Amino acid sequence: MPLQIDQLNLSFPASLGHRKHAISRLLRSELQRFDWPGPLNIAQLGLPALELSSRQSNLAIAGAIARQIHSSALQQASDVTGGTA
């Protein structure tokens, strides 16, 4: 199922601040790579802080964020539906 995100707010540490636009663009394509059961209607999704290195490529950082979003979204959907998402 295609993914639609109405609003996404990301906070980056100062060391990655100048790369945030590039990472955000890559994040969109990384999120599309996942299999999304649908429809998921999640009003808000909080993520734990991720340990990222400024030495990682923009793609690696986007991939790590995408994996965490996917995992958290599926977990939240499963919690709401009683494990059927």
Secondary structure in CASP SS format (residue, H / E / C, confidence):
PFRMAT SS
TARGET T0000
AUTHOR 0000-0000-0000
METHOD secondary structure of the structure
MODEL  1
M C 1.00
P C 1.00
L C 1.00
Q C 1.00
I C 1.00
D C 1.00
Q C 1.00
L C 1.00
N C 1.00
L C 1.00
S C 1.00
F C 1.00
P C 1.00
A H 1.00
S H 1.00
L H 1.00
G H 1.00
H H 1.00
R H 1.00
K H 1.00
H H 1.00
A H 1.00
I H 1.00
S H 1.00
R H 1.00
L H 1.00
L H 1.00
R H 1.00
S H 1.00
E H 1.00
L H 1.00
Q H 1.00
R C 1.00
F C 1.00
D C 1.00
W C 1.00
P C 1.00
G C 1.00
P C 1.00
L C 1.00
N C 1.00
I C 1.00
A C 1.00
Q C 1.00
L C 1.00
G C 1.00
L C 1.00
P C 1.00
A C 1.00
L C 1.00
E C 1.00
L C 1.00
S C 1.00
S C 1.00
R C 1.00
Q C 1.00
S C 1.00
N H 1.00
L H 1.00
A H 1.00
I H 1.00
A H 1.00
G H 1.00
A H 1.00
I H 1.00
A H 1.00
R H 1.00
Q H 1.00
I H 1.00
H H 1.00
S H 1.00
S H 1.00
A H 1.00
L H 1.00
Q H 1.00
Q H 1.00
A H 1.00
S H 1.00
D H 1.00
V H 1.00
T H 1.00
G C 1.00
G C 1.00
T C 1.00
A C 1.00
END
